[in-house]
Amino acid sequence: MKIIFTKHAKEVKFPLLAKHGFRLTEANVVVAINSPDHEDKDTEPPNVIASKSFDRRHVLRVVYKKEGDIIKVITFYPAEKGRYY
C-alpha cells in the first residue's frame, strides 16, 4: 500500500512537533501505521487512529484514512502513555 501525507501533516506537524522537542520522521509514522500497538477504527470513522510506543512516556498516534490502495496520513501527535488505551 502506498502511504501519502496531507499538506498539513507534512508541512505543519513535523516542524511544529520538532519545535516542542519531538523529532519525528516519516519513517516513524509509517512504522506506527504498519505495526501499531493499538488501532482505533470506531472513534472517527472512516478514519483510523494507529498508536505506537514512541519513548518511555509517549505513544505516537497517527490519524489516517484508507482510500482504495492508498493510505492518507491526516495528522499525527504524541500522547502520554495510558491516556487513550
N, C-alpha and C positions, 0 to 999 in steps of 0.2 A: 504494500500500500504506500502511496505517495503521501508525504506529510508536508503541508504548506502552512505558513504563518500569515495571519492577517497583518495589515499595516500597523495596527495598534500593538499587537504582540511583538512585532519585530522592532518597530521604531520607538515605541514608548516604554514598554515593560522592561526590556533588557537594560537600557540606560537608567531608568528610574530605580530599579532594584539594586543596580551596581552602586548608585549614589548612596543607598542605605546599607551597603555592605554585603549584599547578596549577589555575588558574582556567578551568574548562570550562563550557560551556553545553550545553543540549540540542541546539542547532544544530550544535555541534562533533561531537557523537555521530551526529547524523543524516547529516552530510556523510561521516563515516567509513563509515557503512553504505551510503549511496547511491553513493559513488565511492571505494572502498578502493584503496590502493596494492597491497594483498595480501589474499587471503582464504584462510582455512584451514577446510576442511569435513571434514577427516579426523581431527583430534586429539580432538574431543569430540562425536561425532555424537549427537543431531541438531543440536547447537549449531554455529553458525558463528562464527569469530573474524575480524573485519574489522580491518585495520591501515591507518592513515593517518598520514602525516607530520604532526607537531604543531608542532615547532620544530626548530632545527638539531641538537639532541641526542636528541630523543624522538619516538616514534610513539605514537599513541593506539590502543589495542587495545579493541575492543568485542565482547563476547560476547553473541550474541543467538540467538533461535530463531524460525523461521517457523512460524506456526500458521494455516494457511489463507491469508487475505489480510492477516494481522496479523503484524508483526514485534515480538517482545517482547524488549526490552533487559534482559538479566540483570545484567550488570555491565560495567564498563569501567575501564581503568587505563593510565597512561603506562608506556612501557618504553624502554630505551635502544635507539637505532637499531642494527641489526645483530644484536641478540640472538636474534630469532626467525626472520628470513628475510634 
